[in-house]
Amino acid sequence: MEMIIVGSVAFDSIETPYGKKEKLLGGSAVYASLAASLRTNPGIVGVVGEDFEDAHYDFLKSKNVDTSGVVKDKGNTFNWGGKYEEDMAQAYTLHTHLNVFEDFNPKINDDYKKAGYLFLANIDPPLQLAVLNQMTDLKFVLLDTMNLWIDIKKEELLNVVKKVNAISINDTEARQLSGEWNLIKAGTILQEIGPELVLIKKGENGTIVFYKNNYFIAPGYPTTATTDPTGAGDSFAGGFLSYLAKENTVDFETIKKATVWGNMIASFTVEGFGVEKLKTLTQEDISKRIDDFKKMISF
């Protein structure tokens, strides 16, 4: 197995100014794996409930996502409900029903343990550490987190951050975790904690990359069709890491290309509800958008 993703598999109920949808397939592992499947055949580790239908497995498998690491438990699948206002910059949680996800304890099968590339999506830091301790042949680990864990389990989180190659974090979380308002200083502080690569996500404004002593700023693609921003960050992470995994190379030039690749996938994700756009997205679609993007930022 080339790349695996450990995170949530969920059903989302989402309301934005452009509509309202119920029980959409979602979760960090789903978004990241669908984005990654454009360049790799990723495996996912997660837990679902008895309400998770065979059709959902079939869909993921049709996109070359390996689901042998997904466990089905008694009860219902994790369900999240959120609402976005006009600026779409912040999700307002309406409900969170952890259900079977509350007792999630990821067990990595023998095939997955040998994966070279690992995305630790947003789950409890001790669980992230437990996953790391089960892996045997890692080349590169990308970690994501959220403000909740920074608030209530900062020390445990920092212990994991010290052990990974990269962290993907939004601007608010970067400031919170580093204790520094200036994002350039914040990125440098996070590097000093451990990871040589820090990706600070700024939503529609793109991504700031810190790699060793190098900086790179990738603007966001200026889409006019933003419908639902749910899963954009996980789509970025899955796309980014899959690019490195496919190239099997981690250097500054490859990281820059991977960042733009991930940004472009995220720009498609936000144009539909849930994983709607990821269902039909192709490498050709992304390459065309990258060509357009180059014309926008070149001078």
KEKE-3310 file (N, C-alpha, C; in steps of 0.2 Angstrom, whole numbers, plus 5000, padded with zeros to 4 digits):
npx = (5004:5003:4999:4991:4976:4970:4956:4940:4924:4909:4892:4885:4876:4872:4870:4870:4871:4866:4859:4852:4857:4855:4862:4874:4888:4903:4916:4934:4942:4936:4935:4949:4954:4947:4952:4965:4964:4965:4978:4984:4981:4974:4972:4960:4957:4945:4929:4913:4895:4880:4871:4878:4879:4880:4882:4889:4902:4904:4905:4916:4926:4925:4931:4944:4948:4954:4945:4948:4952:4942:4931:4915:4904:4892:4878:4876:4883:4895:4889:4888:4882:4881:4881:4883:4887:4885:4899:4906:4917:4918:4912:4897:4893:4879:4875:4883:4885:4893:4892:4897:4910:4914:4921:4931:4946:4959:4965:4979:4980:4990:4995:4993:5002:5014:5014:5021:5017:5008:4993:4988:4973:4961:4960:4959:4973:4981:4976:4981:4995:4995:4993:5004:5014:5011:5015:5027:5036:5037:5039:5035:5025:5010:5001:4985:4975:4964:4956:4950:4958:4969:4965:4961:4970:4984:4997:4998:4995:5006:5016:5014:5016:5029:5034:5031:5033:5027:5014:4998:4988:4975:4975:4970:4971:4985:4990:4985:4991:5005:5006:5008:5004:5008:5009:5020:5030:5023:5023:5037:5039:5032:5039:5050:5046:5046:5041:5048:5041:5028:5012:5001:4985:4974:4961:4951:4961:4972:4988:5001:5018:5031:5046:5060:5072:5065:5052:5035:5022:5006:4993:4975:4964:4953:4938:4921:4911:4908:4900:4899:4910:4914:4926:4936:4949:4953:4953:4963:4974:4974:4976:4988:4997:4996:5002:5015:5017:5015:5026:5036:5045:5052:5055:5059:5054:5045:5036:5031:5024:5015:5008:5001:4993:4985:4978:4971:4962:4955:4948:4939:4932:4924:4914:4903:4890:4895:4904:4901:4908:4920:4917:4917:4928:4943:4960:4963:4954:4960:4973:4970:4965:4976:4984:4977:4978:4992:4993:4986:4994:5007:5019)
npy = (4994:5011:5023:5028:5034:5040:5043:5052:5044:5049:5055:5070:5084:5098:5116:5130:5146:5142:5131:5116:5101:5084:5070:5068:5059:5060:5066:5067:5057:5052:5063:5066:5054:5053:5064:5060:5049:5052:5051:5041:5024:5025:5019:5018:5021:5019:5020:5015:5015:5004:5009:5013:5010:4997:5003:5014:5009:5003:5014:5021:5011:5011:5022:5019:5018:5010:5000:4991:4994:5000:4998:4991:4995:4991:5002:5019:5029:5042:5058:5074:5091:5106:5124:5137:5155:5169:5173:5162:5158:5152:5138:5135:5124:5114:5102:5088:5071:5059:5045:5029:5033:5038:5029:5025:5017:5016:5002:4996:4987:4973:4975:4989:4994:4994:5005:5019:5033:5043:5050:5058:5062:5074:5069:5063:5067:5057:5045:5048:5046:5033:5027:5031:5023:5010:5009:5004:5006:5020:5034:5047:5058:5067:5078:5083:5094:5102:5116:5112:5102:5109:5117:5108:5097:5101:5098:5084:5084:5092:5083:5073:5081:5084:5072:5070:5073:5084:5097:5101:5115:5127:5145:5152:5141:5139:5151:5150:5138:5141:5153:5165:5179:5184:5176:5172:5171:5162:5151:5148:5145:5134:5125:5124:5116:5103:5097:5098:5103:5115:5118:5131:5134:5146:5146:5153:5161:5154:5145:5145:5140:5132:5126:5119:5130:5138:5147:5148:5154:5150:5156:5155:5147:5158:5154:5157:5150:5145:5134:5125:5124:5113:5100:5105:5107:5094:5089:5096:5091:5077:5078:5084:5076:5064:5068:5069:5056:5049:5054:5050:5058:5070:5086:5104:5109:5099:5099:5112:5110:5101:5107:5117:5108:5102:5113:5116:5105:5107:5118:5114:5105:5114:5119:5111:5102:5093:5078:5079:5086:5079:5067:5066:5072:5074:5071:5078:5089:5095:5098:5107:5118:5121:5126:5138:5144:5147:5157:5167:5171:5174:5186)
npz = (5000:4995:5000:5015:5024:5039:5047:5049:5044:5038:5039:5033:5036:5028:5027:5017:5009:4997:4997:5005:5011:5016:5025:5018:5011:5019:5029:5035:5030:5019:5010:5009:5003:4991:4984:4984:4976:4963:4959:4966:4974:4987:5004:5017:5034:5046:5055:5053:5055:5056:5048:5036:5020:5008:4995:4997:5000:4988:4980:4984:4982:4968:4964:4966:4980:4993:5005:5015:5028:5035:5048:5053:5065:5078:5079:5074:5060:5062:5063:5057:5058:5049:5046:5035:5033:5022:5019:5020:5027:5039:5048:5056:5069:5070:5075:5082:5081:5088:5088:5083:5081:5092:5100:5092:5088:5080:5071:5062:5048:5042:5029:5027:5036:5030:5022:5014:5014:5024:5030:5043:5048:5056:5071:5088:5097:5105:5098:5085:5088:5092:5080:5072:5079:5075:5062:5050:5039:5036:5025:5024:5034:5035:5045:5052:5062:5074:5082:5094:5099:5101:5111:5122:5123:5121:5124:5122:5108:5103:5106:5096:5085:5085:5080:5066:5048:5042:5044:5042:5043:5047:5046:5058:5067:5067:5072:5085:5090:5089:5096:5091:5081:5069:5053:5046:5056:5064:5057:5056:5070:5072:5064:5071:5082:5077:5063:5047:5037:5035:5032:5030:5029:5021:5017:5004:5000:4998:5001:5013:5012:5022:5021:5027:5025:5016:5008:5001:4993:4988:4979:4981:4970:4960:4961:4956:4960:4973:4983:4994:5007:5014:5018:5011:5015:5019:5006:5000:5008:5005:4991:4990:4997:4990:4978:4982:4985:4973:4965:4973:4980:4990:4989:4988:4976:4971:4982:4980:4968:4972:4982:4974:4966:4976:4980:4969:4968:4980:4976:4967:4975:4983:4975:4974:4983:4997:4992:4979:4968:4967:4963:4949:4945:4936:4931:4920:4921:4932:4928:4917:4924:4932:4922:4918:4930:4931:4921:4927:4938:4933:4928)
capx = (5000:5007:4997:4985:4973:4967:4952:4933:4920:4904:4887:4885:4870:4875:4866:4873:4866:4865:4854:4852:4857:4855:4865:4879:4894:4908:4922:4940:4945:4932:4937:4956:4955:4944:4957:4971:4963:4967:4985:4986:4976:4974:4968:4957:4956:4940:4924:4906:4889:4876:4868:4883:4876:4885:4883:4895:4908:4905:4907:4923:4930:4925:4936:4951:4950:4954:4941:4949:4954:4936:4927:4908:4902:4885:4876:4876:4889:4897:4885:4889:4878:4884:4878:4888:4884:4887:4906:4908:4924:4917:4906:4893:4890:4872:4875:4888:4883:4899:4890:4902:4916:4916:4925:4936:4952:4962:4970:4981:4981:4997:4996:4993:5007:5020:5013:5026:5015:5002:4989:4984:4968:4959:4957:4962:4981:4983:4975:4986:5001:4995:4994:5011:5017:5009:5018:5034:5040:5035:5043:5032:5019:5007:4996:4980:4972:4959:4956:4948:4963:4974:4962:4961:4975:4989:5004:4998:4996:5013:5020:5013:5018:5036:5036:5029:5037:5023:5008:4993:4984:4973:4978:4968:4975:4992:4991:4983:4996:5011:5006:5011:4999:5011:5009:5027:5033:5020:5026:5044:5039:5029:5044:5055:5043:5048:5040:5052:5036:5022:5007:4996:4979:4971:4954:4951:4967:4978:4992:5008:5022:5037:5050:5067:5073:5062:5045:5032:5015:5002:4986:4969:4961:4947:4932:4915:4905:4908:4893:4900:4917:4916:4930:4941:4955:4955:4954:4969:4979:4974:4979:4995:5001:4996:5007:5022:5018:5016:5032:5040:5050:5051:5060:5055:5051:5040:5032:5027:5019:5010:5003:4996:4989:4980:4974:4966:4957:4950:4944:4934:4928:4920:4910:4897:4889:4899:4909:4898:4912:4925:4914:4918:4934:4948:4967:4963:4951:4965:4978:4967:4964:4983:4986:4973:4981:4998:4992:4984:4999:5013:5020)
capy = (5000:5017:5029:5027:5040:5038:5049:5050:5043:5052:5058:5077:5088:5105:5121:5136:5151:5140:5126:5112:5094:5080:5064:5068:5056:5065:5064:5068:5051:5051:5069:5065:5048:5054:5068:5056:5043:5054:5050:5035:5020:5025:5015:5022:5018:5023:5016:5016:5011:4999:5013:5014:5005:4994:5007:5019:5005:5002:5020:5022:5006:5013:5027:5016:5019:5003:5001:4986:4997:5002:4994:4992:4993:4992:5009:5024:5032:5049:5063:5081:5096:5113:5129:5143:5161:5172:5174:5155:5157:5148:5133:5135:5118:5113:5096:5083:5065:5055:5038:5024:5036:5040:5023:5024:5015:5013:4996:4996:4980:4972:4978:4996:4996:4995:5011:5024:5039:5043:5056:5058:5067:5077:5064:5064:5066:5050:5040:5049:5044:5026:5025:5031:5018:5004:5009:5000:5008:5027:5039:5054:5059:5073:5078:5089:5095:5107:5121:5108:5098:5114:5119:5103:5092:5104:5094:5078:5086:5094:5077:5070:5086:5083:5066:5070:5077:5090:5098:5105:5118:5134:5151:5153:5136:5141:5156:5147:5133:5144:5158:5170:5182:5185:5170:5170:5169:5156:5145:5146:5143:5127:5121:5123:5111:5097:5096:5102:5106:5117:5121:5135:5135:5152:5146:5155:5165:5149:5141:5147:5134:5133:5120:5120:5138:5140:5149:5148:5156:5148:5159:5151:5148:5162:5152:5161:5145:5142:5131:5122:5123:5107:5095:5108:5106:5087:5087:5098:5087:5071:5079:5086:5070:5059:5070:5067:5048:5047:5056:5047:5063:5076:5091:5110:5110:5094:5102:5118:5108:5097:5112:5119:5102:5101:5119:5115:5100:5110:5123:5110:5103:5119:5120:5107:5100:5086:5076:5079:5087:5074:5061:5066:5076:5070:5074:5083:5095:5099:5101:5113:5123:5124:5130:5144:5147:5150:5163:5172:5173:5175:5192)
capz = (5000:4994:5005:5019:5027:5045:5049:5050:5039:5041:5035:5034:5035:5027:5025:5015:5006:4990:4998:5011:5010:5022:5025:5013:5012:5021:5034:5033:5027:5013:5006:5007:4999:4984:4981:4983:4971:4956:4958:4969:4976:4994:5009:5022:5041:5049:5058:5051:5058:5053:5042:5031:5015:5003:4990:4999:4999:4981:4977:4986:4978:4961:4964:4968:4987:4997:5011:5020:5034:5038:5052:5054:5072:5080:5080:5068:5058:5064:5059:5058:5054:5050:5042:5033:5031:5016:5018:5019:5030:5045:5048:5062:5070:5072:5079:5082:5084:5087:5087:5083:5080:5099:5102:5087:5090:5074:5071:5056:5046:5040:5022:5028:5041:5026:5018:5014:5015:5029:5032:5050:5048:5062:5076:5095:5096:5107:5093:5080:5090:5092:5073:5071:5083:5072:5056:5050:5034:5034:5022:5025:5037:5036:5051:5052:5068:5075:5088:5100:5102:5104:5118:5128:5123:5117:5125:5118:5101:5102:5106:5089:5080:5085:5077:5059:5044:5040:5047:5038:5048:5045:5049:5065:5072:5067:5077:5092:5092:5090:5101:5087:5077:5062:5051:5044:5062:5067:5053:5058:5076:5071:5061:5077:5086:5074:5056:5042:5032:5038:5027:5033:5024:5021:5013:4997:4999:4996:5006:5014:5013:5025:5020:5029:5025:5010:5008:4995:4994:4983:4980:4979:4963:4961:4959:4957:4961:4979:4985:5001:5008:5019:5016:5006:5018:5018:4999:4999:5011:5001:4985:4991:4999:4984:4973:4984:4985:4966:4963:4978:4980:4994:4989:4988:4969:4971:4987:4977:4963:4976:4985:4969:4964:4981:4980:4963:4970:4984:4972:4964:4980:4986:4970:4975:4990:4999:4988:4973:4962:4967:4960:4942:4944:4932:4931:4915:4924:4937:4924:4914:4929:4933:4916:4919:4936:4929:4917:4932:4943:4930:4926)
cpx = (5004:5006:4991:4982:4969:4962:4944:4929:4913:4898:4886:4878:4872:4870:4870:4868:4863:4861:4855:4852:4858:4859:4870:4885:4900:4913:4929:4943:4942:4935:4944:4957:4952:4949:4963:4971:4965:4974:4988:4980:4976:4970:4966:4956:4951:4935:4917:4901:4885:4872:4872:4882:4882:4887:4888:4901:4909:4907:4914:4928:4930:4930:4943:4953:4949:4950:4942:4950:4948:4932:4920:4906:4894:4883:4876:4882:4889:4893:4886:4884:4881:4880:4884:4884:4886:4895:4909:4915:4923:4911:4903:4890:4883:4871:4881:4886:4889:4897:4896:4909:4919:4921:4930:4943:4956:4967:4972:4983:4988:4999:4997:4999:5013:5019:5019:5024:5008:4999:4985:4979:4966:4956:4961:4969:4983:4982:4980:4993:5001:4995:5001:5015:5016:5013:5025:5038:5039:5041:5041:5026:5016:5001:4992:4977:4967:4960:4954:4953:4969:4972:4963:4966:4982:4996:5004:4998:5003:5018:5020:5017:5026:5039:5034:5033:5033:5016:5004:4988:4981:4976:4976:4971:4982:4994:4990:4989:5003:5012:5008:5006:5002:5012:5016:5031:5030:5022:5033:5044:5037:5035:5049:5053:5045:5047:5044:5047:5030:5018:5001:4991:4976:4964:4955:4957:4973:4982:4999:5012:5029:5041:5057:5067:5070:5054:5042:5024:5011:4995:4981:4967:4954:4941:4926:4909:4905:4901:4894:4907:4919:4920:4936:4948:4958:4956:4961:4975:4980:4977:4986:4999:5001:5001:5014:5023:5019:5023:5038:5046:5048:5056:5056:5051:5045:5034:5028:5022:5013:5005:4998:4991:4983:4976:4969:4961:4952:4946:4938:4929:4922:4914:4903:4896:4892:4904:4907:4903:4918:4923:4916:4924:4939:4955:4967:4960:4956:4970:4976:4967:4971:4985:4983:4976:4987:4998:4990:4990:5006:5014:5028)
cpy = (5006:5022:5027:5034:5037:5044:5047:5049:5045:5053:5065:5080:5095:5110:5127:5140:5148:5133:5122:5105:5090:5073:5063:5063:5061:5062:5065:5063:5050:5057:5068:5060:5049:5059:5064:5051:5045:5053:5043:5030:5020:5020:5019:5018:5022:5018:5019:5012:5007:5003:5015:5008:5003:4999:5012:5015:5005:5008:5022:5017:5008:5018:5025:5017:5012:5004:4995:4988:5000:4997:4996:4990:4994:4999:5013:5027:5039:5053:5070:5086:5103:5118:5135:5149:5163:5172:5167:5153:5153:5144:5134:5128:5118:5107:5091:5076:5060:5048:5033:5027:5038:5035:5021:5023:5012:5008:4996:4989:4979:4975:4986:4998:4997:5001:5016:5031:5039:5050:5055:5064:5069:5072:5066:5062:5059:5045:5041:5046:5036:5023:5025:5025:5011:5004:5007:5003:5015:5031:5046:5054:5066:5073:5084:5089:5100:5111:5117:5105:5103:5116:5114:5098:5095:5100:5088:5079:5088:5088:5073:5075:5085:5077:5065:5074:5084:5090:5103:5108:5125:5139:5153:5148:5137:5146:5154:5142:5136:5149:5165:5173:5182:5178:5167:5168:5163:5150:5143:5143:5135:5122:5119:5117:5104:5096:5101:5106:5108:5120:5125:5137:5142:5152:5148:5159:5160:5146:5145:5141:5136:5126:5121:5128:5141:5142:5149:5150:5155:5151:5154:5152:5152:5160:5156:5156:5142:5140:5129:5120:5117:5103:5098:5107:5099:5085:5090:5094:5080:5072:5080:5080:5065:5061:5068:5059:5046:5048:5052:5051:5068:5081:5098:5111:5105:5097:5108:5115:5104:5102:5115:5114:5102:5107:5118:5110:5103:5115:5120:5108:5108:5121:5116:5105:5093:5084:5076:5081:5082:5068:5060:5069:5071:5074:5079:5089:5099:5102:5107:5119:5126:5128:5137:5148:5151:5156:5169:5175:5175:5182:5194)
cpz = (5000:4999:5009:5022:5033:5047:5050:5043:5042:5036:5038:5032:5034:5024:5023:5011:4999:4991:5004:5009:5016:5020:5019:5015:5013:5026:5031:5028:5020:5008:5004:5002:4992:4981:4980:4977:4964:4954:4961:4971:4984:4998:5014:5029:5044:5052:5055:5055:5054:5047:5036:5026:5011:4997:4991:4998:4992:4977:4978:4982:4970:4959:4966:4975:4990:5004:5016:5027:5038:5041:5053:5061:5073:5082:5073:5066:5061:5060:5061:5054:5055:5045:5041:5031:5024:5014:5018:5023:5036:5045:5055:5064:5073:5076:5077:5085:5083:5085:5088:5083:5087:5102:5097:5090:5084:5074:5063:5054:5043:5034:5023:5032:5036:5022:5019:5016:5019:5030:5038:5050:5055:5067:5083:5094:5099:5101:5087:5082:5090:5085:5071:5073:5079:5065:5056:5045:5031:5031:5024:5029:5037:5041:5050:5060:5068:5081:5094:5103:5105:5110:5123:5128:5119:5118:5122:5111:5099:5102:5099:5084:5079:5081:5069:5055:5042:5044:5043:5043:5045:5049:5056:5070:5072:5072:5084:5094:5093:5095:5097:5082:5070:5059:5049:5051:5065:5063:5055:5065:5076:5068:5067:5082:5083:5066:5052:5037:5036:5032:5031:5028:5026:5017:5006:4995:4998:5002:5007:5016:5016:5024:5021:5029:5019:5012:5001:4997:4987:4983:4979:4973:4964:4958:4960:4959:4968:4982:4993:5002:5012:5015:5011:5009:5018:5011:4997:5001:5007:4994:4985:4993:4994:4979:4975:4983:4978:4963:4967:4979:4985:4994:4988:4981:4969:4976:4984:4972:4967:4979:4980:4967:4970:4981:4974:4965:4975:4981:4969:4969:4982:4981:4970:4982:4991:4994:4980:4967:4962:4964:4953:4940:4941:4933:4926:4917:4928:4933:4920:4918:4931:4928:4916:4925:4935:4925:4922:4937:4940:4928:4924)
residu = (MET:GLU:MET:ILE:ILE:VAL:GLY:SER:VAL:ALA:PHE:ASP:SER:ILE:GLU:THR:PRO:TYR:GLY:LYS:LYS:GLU:LYS:LEU:LEU:GLY:GLY:SER:ALA:VAL:TYR:ALA:SER:LEU:ALA:ALA:SER:LEU:ARG:THR:ASN:PRO:GLY:ILE:VAL:GLY:VAL:VAL:GLY:GLU:ASP:PHE:GLU:ASP:ALA:HIS:TYR:ASP:PHE:LEU:LYS:SER:LYS:ASN:VAL:ASP:THR:SER:GLY:VAL:VAL:LYS:ASP:LYS:GLY:ASN:THR:PHE:ASN:TRP:GLY:GLY:LYS:TYR:GLU:GLU:ASP:MET:ALA:GLN:ALA:TYR:THR:LEU:HIS:THR:HIS:LEU:ASN:VAL:PHE:GLU:ASP:PHE:ASN:PRO:LYS:ILE:ASN:ASP:ASP:TYR:LYS:LYS:ALA:GLY:TYR:LEU:PHE:LEU:ALA:ASN:ILE:ASP:PRO:PRO:LEU:GLN:LEU:ALA:VAL:LEU:ASN:GLN:MET:THR:ASP:LEU:LYS:PHE:VAL:LEU:LEU:ASP:THR:MET:ASN:LEU:TRP:ILE:ASP:ILE:LYS:LYS:GLU:GLU:LEU:LEU:ASN:VAL:VAL:LYS:LYS:VAL:ASN:ALA:ILE:SER:ILE:ASN:ASP:THR:GLU:ALA:ARG:GLN:LEU:SER:GLY:GLU:TRP:ASN:LEU:ILE:LYS:ALA:GLY:THR:ILE:LEU:GLN:GLU:ILE:GLY:PRO:GLU:LEU:VAL:LEU:ILE:LYS:LYS:GLY:GLU:ASN:GLY:THR:ILE:VAL:PHE:TYR:LYS:ASN:ASN:TYR:PHE:ILE:ALA:PRO:GLY:TYR:PRO:THR:THR:ALA:THR:THR:ASP:PRO:THR:GLY:ALA:GLY:ASP:SER:PHE:ALA:GLY:GLY:PHE:LEU:SER:TYR:LEU:ALA:LYS:GLU:ASN:THR:VAL:ASP:PHE:GLU:THR:ILE:LYS:LYS:ALA:THR:VAL:TRP:GLY:ASN:MET:ILE:ALA:SER:PHE:THR:VAL:GLU:GLY:PHE:GLY:VAL:GLU:LYS:LEU:LYS:THR:LEU:THR:GLN:GLU:ASP:ILE:SER:LYS:ARG:ILE:ASP:ASP:PHE:LYS:LYS:MET:ILE:SER:PHE)
# end
